[in-house]
Amino acid sequence: MHRPIFRGRPPAGADRRSGGPRRRFLAAGAAALAGGIFGSCRSSREGTPPETAQTPGDPPLPRRPRVVALDVVETLFSLDGLTEAFRRAGLSGDEVRPWFARFLRDAMALEIAGVYRPFREVAAASLEAARAGRGLGPDPEAIDRILRAFAALPPHPDVAPALKELKDARVRTLALTNGGAETTRRLFEAAGLGDTLERVLSVDEVGHWKPARAVYLHAAAVCGEEPRDMALVAAHAWDVLGAARAGWTTGWVARGGESFPSSMDPPTVRGASLVEVVHALVGLPPG
C-alpha cells in the first residue's frame, strides 16, 4: 500500500523520527483514507448495492454464463463497409479506423467529464473535424451518408457460426452497443441475423458510454440476471475491462492479431476468432 501524502505539516509535537507521534499521525491518516474515502466510494458508486456486483479488481468469474452480450462494431461487423462512404465524403478509405479511434476518444472524454451525447451526435462532430482537417467545408449530406452506412456494415465470417453455437447451447444472446438501437437492429437484419438476438441494448438507455460500469449493471438488470451470470464478448480491450470491473465474465476476440494490453484486467477467455471465444465460454463449468 502506498503511504499517504500530506501536503500540510504534521500536528504540533510530531517529531522527525520514524516512530513516536509522527508514526501515529501517518497511521491515523492511512486509516482515514482506507476507511473513509475508499469506503464511501464503494458504497455510493452509482448507487449499486454491494451484492449486485463483483468488487472492482476481483478476477473474472470462471463459470458458464447464462447471457452473452456482444459488442457490435468491429467485434461482429467490419468497418470496411465505411470505406466507400468516406471516399464520397472527400476522405480517404485509410482514415476510417483512425477516425473511429478518435471518435471513441471524444465519446469517452465526454463520459469522463459527465456529459452524455448519443452516438450520432459525437460521430457527426468528429467527421466534421476530419473533413475540416482536409480543408473541406461543412457537408451534412456527406456526413449523413457515412452514418447511414453504419446500418449496412458487413459481418465478419465467424459471426454466424458463433451465434449458432450460442443458440444451440441455449445461451441467451443480446447486442450491447454504444450505437443507436434502431440502427443496430437494421444492421443485424441486413446481415440476415435478425433472429439470433434476444434484444438490442443501447447505451442510450443508460445515458453512459461503455466502458462505464453503469452500462453493464443495467444490462444485467434488464436481463434479470446477476452480473456473475453475464458475459461480454468484444474486440475492444476497454470494453472487456469495463465488463470485468462490473463483475462479468469476459471474452476477447483478437481481431487483426492484436495483443491484449497488460495494463488491463485480462479476459476470462480469449481467441483469434469469435467462434473460439464463444466455444470457450460455453465450455466453462456451470455455476
N, C-alpha and C positions, 0 to 999 in steps of 0.2 A: 504494500500500500504506500502511495506517495505521502510524504509528510506535508501537512497543510502549510500554506504560505500566508503569513500575516504581514500585511503592509504597514500596520502601526507598530508602536513599541509595546513590549510586554508590560504587564502591570508593575507598579512600583514595588521594589523589593526583589524583583526577579534577578537572579544572578546570571553570569555568563557561562557558567559551567554546564556540563551535560546533565547534572542532577538538580535536586532542590526545587525551588518554586518554578523555575523555567520549565523543567520537565513536566510538572503538574499542569502548568499553563498550556503546553503543547498537547498533553493528553486530553485536557478538557476541550481544547479546540477540535481535536480529531473526533472526539465523541460527539460534539455538536454537529460536525459535518456529517458524520455517518448516520446518526440518529435523527437529525433534524432535516437537513437539506435533502439528502438522498431518500430518507423515508417519506418525506412529503411528496417528492416527485413520483415515487412508485404508487402512492395511494391516490393521487389526483390525476395522473396522466390519462386524459381522455375519459375520465370517469369510469374506467373499466375495473370491476371487482377483481381481486387477485385470483379467484378461482376460475375466471373465464379465459385466462391467457397464461401461457408459459412465461416465467420470469425472463426478461430480456437477458441474453447471454447464455442461457441454458442450451445444450446441444439439441439438434433436431431429434424428434421422436421416431425411433425406428419401428414403426408399425404401419400396416397396410391402411391407406386412407379410405374413408367412406365416400369422400368427394374429392375430385381432382379439378382444380381451376387452372385454366390455360391462359397464359398471356397470348396476345394476338399478333401484333405487328412484329415481324422478324422471327418470332418463335414459331408461328404457324404460317404466316403469309409473307412473301418476299417483297422487299421494297423495290425490286427490279421493275415492278409494274408502274412505277412513277417516272421512269426514265423518259418516255416519250412526252409526257405532260411537262416535264422540266424543260425539254428542248423547245417545245412550242411556246413556253413562257420566257424564252431567251436565256435560259440557264443550261449548263452542261449536265449531261447524264451522270458525270462523275461527281457532281455536287450533291446527289441525293443523300447518301449516307452521312457526309459531313453536316449537311443541313439538318438531318434528323437528330444527330447528336446535339447540335446547337439548340434545336427546338426543345429537346428534353431538358437541356441545361436551363433554358429560360423557364420552363414549367416548374422545375424543381426549385429554382430560385424564388419564384412566386410562392410556392408551397412553404419554403423555409421562412419567408417574410410574412406568412399568414394571409396571403391573398390568393383566392381561388379564381381562375379563369378557365373556361371549358376548352377542350381540345381545339376546336375550330378557330377560336379567337387567338390562341397562342401560336398555332401553326400559321395562320394568315399573317400575323405580325412578323414572324421570323422569315417567312417567304418574301414579304415586302422588303425586309432588311437585306436579304440575299440579292434581290433584284437591284436594290439601291447600290449595293457594292459593285455591281457591274455597270453602274451608270444608267440604269433603266428607271423610268418614271413609274408612277402608280398604274396598275392594270388589274382591277378587281376581277375581270373576266378570266385572265390568265391564272390568277391565284385560285379562283373558284374551280377551274378545270383540274388543277392539281389536287385540290381537296376532294373533288368528286372521284378522282382516280383511286382514292383510298378504298372505295367500295368495290373495286374490281381487281385488287391485288391477287396474284396467283399463289395458290398454296404450295408449300414445299412438298416434294413427292412422298415424304414419310408421314404426312398428316393423316390421310385417310386410313391407312392400316393401323396407326396408333389409336385413332378414335374408335376403330372397330374393336381393338383389343379391350379398350375400356368398357365398351358396350357389352361385349361378350362376358367380361368379368363382372358385370352388373355394378360397376362403379359409376356413381353419379358424376356428370361432367358439365362444367359451365365455362364460359369465357369471362375472364376478368380483365377489363381493358381500361386504359387511360382515354380511349376514344369514346365517341358517342354510341349509345346502344343501337340506335336505328341503323347507322352506317355499318356497324359491326354485324348486325343481323343480315343486312343486304350482302355483305361480304361472304358470309357463310352460305347463303342461298345461291349466290352466283357461282360458288365453287361446288355446288351440289352437296353441301354438308349441313344443310339447314336442319336435318332431323337428328343430328348427332349430339346436340346440346340440350340440357335441361332448361337452361336460360342463359341470357347475356346480362352481365352485371357491369355497369359503367361506374367510373369514379364520380360521375355527375350525381349519383345517388347520395354520396357522402360529402361532396364538396372538398375533397382532398385528392391529391395525386399520389399514385404509387411512387415510392415505397412507404408512404405514411402508414403507420401501424393501424390507424382507424379504418383504412380500406379493407384490410384482411379480417379484422374483427367484425366489421359489418357483413362481409361475405359469409362468414361462419354463422352469424346470427340469422341472416336471410335463409340459409340452408338448414337452420335448426340443429347445427352440429357444434360440438366443442372444437376449439382451434386444433387440438391434437389429432382430430379425425379428418382434418383438411390437408390437402397437399397442393402446392403451386408448382407448375412446370413453366419454365421461362428460359429464354436465351440471354436474358439480361441479369448480370450478377447483382445489380442493385435491387432488382425485383425479388430475387431469391433471398437476399439479405433482409428485406422488409418482411417477407413472409416468415422467415425463420425467427425473427425477433417478436413476431406475433404468436409464436408457438406452433407454427405449421410445420409439417413435413415438406421437404423441398426437393425438386428435381431440376437439374440444369442441363440444357442442351448446348453443346459446344458448336454452335453454328460458325462456319468458317475456320474451324480448328483453333479457336481461341482457348486460352487457358484461364482458369478461374482465379481472380485476384486473391493473393494470400492474405491481404488485409481484411477480408470479409469472412463472415461465418461460412464455413464450407457447406455445400448442399448435402442433403441426406443421400441422394443418388445422383449420378451424372452419366452422360453418354454422348457419343458423337452424333446420335440421331434421336428423333422423338420416339421412335419405336423402342430403342434401347432404354430410354428413361422410363417410359410407361411400363415396359416389361419389368423393370427393376422395382417400380413402385407396387405393381400388382403382386409381385413376388415377396413383398415384405410380410412378416408374420402378422396375423390378425391381432387386434388388441384384446 
